[in-house]
Amino acid sequence: MHKVLLSIIIFILCISALTPVRSIAAEKNTATVLVLNSYHMGYLWGESVLQGIRDELEQADLPIKVHYEFMDTKQHSPTKVFPLLYELYSTKYKNTKFDAIIASDNNALDFLVRYRDQLFPNAPVVFCGVTRFSPKLLQGKSGFTGVAEEVDFKETIELALTLFPRTKNITLVSGGVTTSSKNNLEQAKELVPLFANRVSFTELTKLNPVPLQEKLAALPADTVILYLSYYRTPDGTVLSVQESTSLIAAASNLPVFSPWLYTLGNGVLGGKMLSGIQQGETAALLALDILKGIPVADLPVIRRPQNEFIFDYRQLKKFKIPQDILPNRSEILFEPQTLFYKYKTLILIAIACFVWLSLTILVLLRMLREKNETTKLLKREEERLESLLELNGQEKSSSDELILFSVDKVRKLLNANTAVYLTITSNKKS
């Protein structure tokens, strides 16, 4: 008995000892990733990028532990928060080794170029959402790759002039305070010489909300607006994307174009748009390649455009733009949710059932018609046969009697023919 108890105790101790070892081994095989977001939680562009990152990392076939950090540089100047963030991260992640870091937008990349070697030595960095990317931004640092934010201002301006051919002025609206707004304004202004013989350009930048609204209201009717960003104003006011686009569209009552998908929905008509989700997905896929052992040096920066023509249905209706003049393969969002859209699957099933039942009914009706025609034909044949029987002095009989009657008639006919033949032969001999 004592031996049995001793064996059970030893078995339990062995299981208990092995379980932590397995957990530690599993933890060692888990990749650790830092996602460094330039902005604050809830900012639409940043959230769309994070959605793309999460979608790809969650589907990965390897265990990953992800840390998320928000730098909040839309609401606070990078020059002020960078030193504070350095102190915070150096304390917070003192004993953490990251297998990969994903940096979203310019400020996160700038921070890592400056502090990566001190905070996260040798950690590979994948960036996305970086405007006006140039290898110079990396300052000769190794271990960096990513996907550049290739915004298509040119195609968006061409689109505006195609949809509104009487346009004589394009107004560029920018807050002119944040890094992204400055970069966007510079990039758009580079295109001015390209369109100089077609339209004139004006800038509304570094204006607080009230003066901006006044200038927008005074714009002539032959103007279209190109939204470049308007989040933080000179007086320190911070606006959400919804607030800034609504303010601009309402104040001007003119068509507003933008090259970013996240700006659509509150007054922007459309444009050749870039998706934050695609940026995040591409960056996450590059990070997964690194985690699987591919050297960063073998993963060049991706600079191909990922833009599509996308429009707000409500704005198309407002400005009476027919859909058939939009570019091929355009996507239209915010179409009304009609009864068909709401119950599309059920309606399609009902239509399929109706078609099937209709075909079945048609087949049955045809079979019934053929049956009636056959019945009528048989009736006529029966009447004809009865007439023949009456002519031969016979009453209507069964089928067997009819056969016997026919055989008898044939026999009599043969006998008569034989008698005639014999008579003729006899006469010839005599």
Secondary structure, DSSP 8 states (H G I E B T S, - for coil): -HHHHHHHHHHHHHHHHHHHHHHHHHHHTSEEEEEEESS-TT-HHHHHHHHHHHHHHHT-SS-EEEEEEE--TTTS-HHHHHHHHHHHHHHHTTT---SEEEEESHHHHHHHHHHHHHHSTT--EEEEEEET--GGGGTT-SSEEEEEE---HHHHHHHHHHHSTT--EEEEEE--SSHHHHHHHHHHHTTGGGGTTT-EEEEEES--HHHHHHHHHTS-TTEEEEEEE--B-TT--B--HHHHHHHHHHHH-S-EE-SBGGGTTSSEEEEEEE-HHHHHHHHHHHHHHHHTT--GGGS--B----EEEEEEHHHHHHTT--GGGS-TT-EEE-----HHHHTHHHHHHHHHHHHHHHHHHHHHHHHHHHHHHHHHHHHHHHHHHHHHHHHTT-----HHHHHHHHHHHHHHHHHHHHHHHHHHHHHHH-
